[in-house]
Amino acid sequence: MLLWVWIAVVVVALIILVAAAAPLAGRLGALHRAVLKLQRRQTEAMKLQEKAVVLEQTVAELEGKIAAIAARSERR
């Protein structure tokens, strides 16, 4: 008789565990999609950051060229 009580307790505990875990499992899909979206945005942000560095270098080169042209025109 005691064995059946223990079996019933284990079965009820498993049912409660499954009932509690089911909503969490549904949320995992949404969380996974959110993680993928964040990773994609992070990759895009890193690419933009690299392009910004190149742009800054280009602007610095152009400023140098403009300064050189201005210096040459002042000498004339």
C-alpha positions in Angstrom: 0.0 0.0 0.0 2.8 2.4 0.9 4.4 1.8 -2.5 1.3 3.0 -4.3 1.2 6.2 -2.2 4.8 6.9 -3.2 4.0 6.2 -6.9 1.1 8.6 -6.7 3.2 11.3 -5.0 5.8 11.0 -7.8 3.2 11.0 -10.5 1.5 14.1 -9.1 4.9 15.8 -8.7 5.8 15.1 -12.3 2.4 16.4 -13.5 3.0 19.6 -11.5 6.5 19.9 -12.9 5.3 19.5 -16.5 2.5 22.0 -15.9 5.0 24.5 -14.5 7.5 24.0 -17.3 5.1 24.1 -20.2 4.7 27.9 -20.2 8.5 28.3 -19.9 9.1 26.1 -22.9 6.8 28.4 -24.9 8.8 31.4 -23.9 12.1 29.8 -24.9 11.1 30.1 -28.5 10.6 33.9 -28.2 13.8 34.3 -26.2 15.7 32.4 -28.8 14.3 34.6 -31.6 15.2 37.7 -29.5 18.8 36.4 -29.0 19.2 35.9 -32.7 17.9 39.4 -33.4 20.3 40.9 -30.9 23.2 39.0 -32.4 22.2 40.2 -35.9 22.0 43.8 -34.7 25.4 43.4 -32.9 27.0 42.3 -36.1 25.4 45.2 -38.0 26.6 47.6 -35.3 30.2 46.2 -35.6 30.1 46.7 -39.3 28.9 50.2 -39.0 31.6 50.9 -36.4 34.2 49.7 -38.8 32.8 51.9 -41.6 32.8 54.9 -39.2 36.5 54.4 -38.5 37.2 54.3 -42.3 35.1 57.4 -42.7 37.0 59.2 -39.9 40.3 58.3 -41.6 39.0 59.6 -44.9 37.8 62.9 -43.4 41.2 63.3 -41.7 43.0 62.8 -45.0 40.7 65.3 -46.7 41.2 67.8 -44.0 45.0 67.4 -44.4 44.7 67.8 -48.2 42.5 70.9 -47.7 45.0 72.4 -45.3 47.9 71.7 -47.7 46.0 73.3 -50.6 45.2 76.3 -48.4 48.8 76.7 -47.4 50.0 76.5 -51.0 47.4 79.1 -52.0 48.5 81.5 -49.2 52.2 81.3 -50.4 51.2 82.4 -53.9 
